[in-house]
Amino acid sequence: MTQKQTIVALLNERGREGIKNYEFPQHFILNYKARLDELREDGYNIKTIRVKDNVWKYVLENTRPVKQSWQAKRKLEQTKEMEERGQGRLI
């Protein structure tokens, strides 16, 4: 299971309780902010809520991606263009 799949599964499991920022390393997800950004690019609506000083929780607002973001669409278009030019997948 990838880190993104793990995060989505945890968010679905926790529901409104969400996942706190200090819980990610317990699941071997160290760069969780990047993974959350990627999930948001994939169309997941993940809400960030400040609990106290340095504690944040993340709650999934929708269980499936709503739509592909413009960043994800652009990345896909760039990848296709590069493959057409014979450069392979560099992204």
QUIJONOR-V624045 format. One record per pair of residues at least 12 apart in sequence whose ideal C-beta (glycine too) atoms are under 10 Angstrom apart, sorted by the first residue. I is the first residue (numbers start at 0). GAP is how many residues later the second one is. D is the distance in Angstrom with one decimal. If there is no record, write none. Layout:
i-><I:I>
gap-><GAP:GAP>
d-><D:D>
This chain:
i-><1:2:2:2:2:2:2:2:2:2:2:2:3:3:3:3:3:3:3:3:4:4:5:5:5:5:5:5:6:6:6:6:6:6:6:6:6:6:6:6:6:7:7:7:7:7:7:7:7:7:8:9:9:9:9:9:9:10:10:10:10:10:10:10:10:10:11:11:11:12:13:13:13:13:14:14:14:15:15:15:15:16:16:17:17:17:17:17:17:17:17:17:17:18:18:18:18:18:18:18:18:19:19:19:19:19:19:20:20:20:20:20:20:20:20:20:21:21:21:21:22:22:23:23:31:32:32:32:35:35:36:37:37:38:38:38:39:39:39:39:40:40:40:40:40:40:40:40:40:41:41:41:41:41:41:41:42:42:42:42:42:42:42:42:43:43:43:43:43:43:43:43:44:44:44:44:44:44:44:44:45:45:45:45:45:46:46:46:74:75:77:77:78>
gap-><33:21:24:25:26:27:28:29:31:32:35:36:25:30:31:32:34:35:38:40:30:34:18:21:22:23:26:29:12:17:20:22:25:28:29:31:32:37:39:51:53:27:31:34:36:38:52:55:56:57:18:13:14:17:19:48:50:25:28:33:35:47:48:49:50:52:48:51:52:47:43:44:45:46:44:45:48:41:43:44:45:40:42:28:29:30:31:33:38:39:40:41:42:13:17:27:37:38:39:40:41:29:31:35:36:37:38:12:15:27:30:33:34:35:36:37:32:33:34:35:34:35:12:34:26:15:23:25:12:22:34:33:34:19:21:26:25:29:31:32:24:27:28:29:30:31:32:33:34:23:24:25:26:27:29:30:19:21:22:23:24:25:26:29:16:17:18:19:20:21:22:25:14:15:16:17:18:19:20:21:12:13:14:15:16:12:13:14:16:15:12:13:12>
d-><8.8:9.1:8.3:7.8:5.0:9.0:8.2:7.9:9.2:5.1:9.1:9.9:9.2:9.9:5.4:9.0:6.2:5.8:7.8:9.2:9.9:9.9:9.3:5.8:8.3:6.5:10.0:8.7:7.5:7.9:8.1:6.6:7.1:5.7:7.0:9.4:6.5:9.1:8.6:8.3:8.9:9.7:6.8:9.3:7.1:9.4:7.3:8.7:9.6:9.6:9.6:8.0:8.8:6.8:9.0:9.2:9.0:9.6:8.7:8.2:7.0:6.9:7.2:3.7:9.5:8.7:6.4:6.1:10.0:9.8:9.0:9.2:7.9:8.2:7.9:8.0:9.8:9.8:6.3:9.4:10.0:7.9:7.9:9.1:8.0:9.3:7.0:9.2:9.2:4.0:5.4:3.9:7.7:8.6:9.6:9.6:9.4:6.5:5.2:8.1:9.0:9.8:6.8:5.9:7.0:5.0:8.0:8.7:9.9:9.3:8.9:7.8:6.5:4.6:7.4:7.6:8.6:6.9:9.1:10.0:9.0:9.5:9.2:9.0:8.3:9.9:9.9:9.8:8.2:6.4:9.2:9.7:8.8:9.6:8.8:8.3:9.6:7.0:9.0:9.4:9.6:8.0:4.8:9.1:5.0:4.6:9.4:9.8:7.8:5.3:9.7:9.6:7.1:7.5:9.8:6.1:8.3:8.0:3.0:4.9:5.1:5.5:6.4:7.4:6.6:8.2:6.8:8.9:8.1:5.5:7.8:9.8:9.4:7.3:3.9:4.9:9.9:10.0:8.7:6.2:5.5:7.1:5.7:7.0:9.1:4.7:7.8:5.4:6.1:9.3:9.2:6.6:5.5>
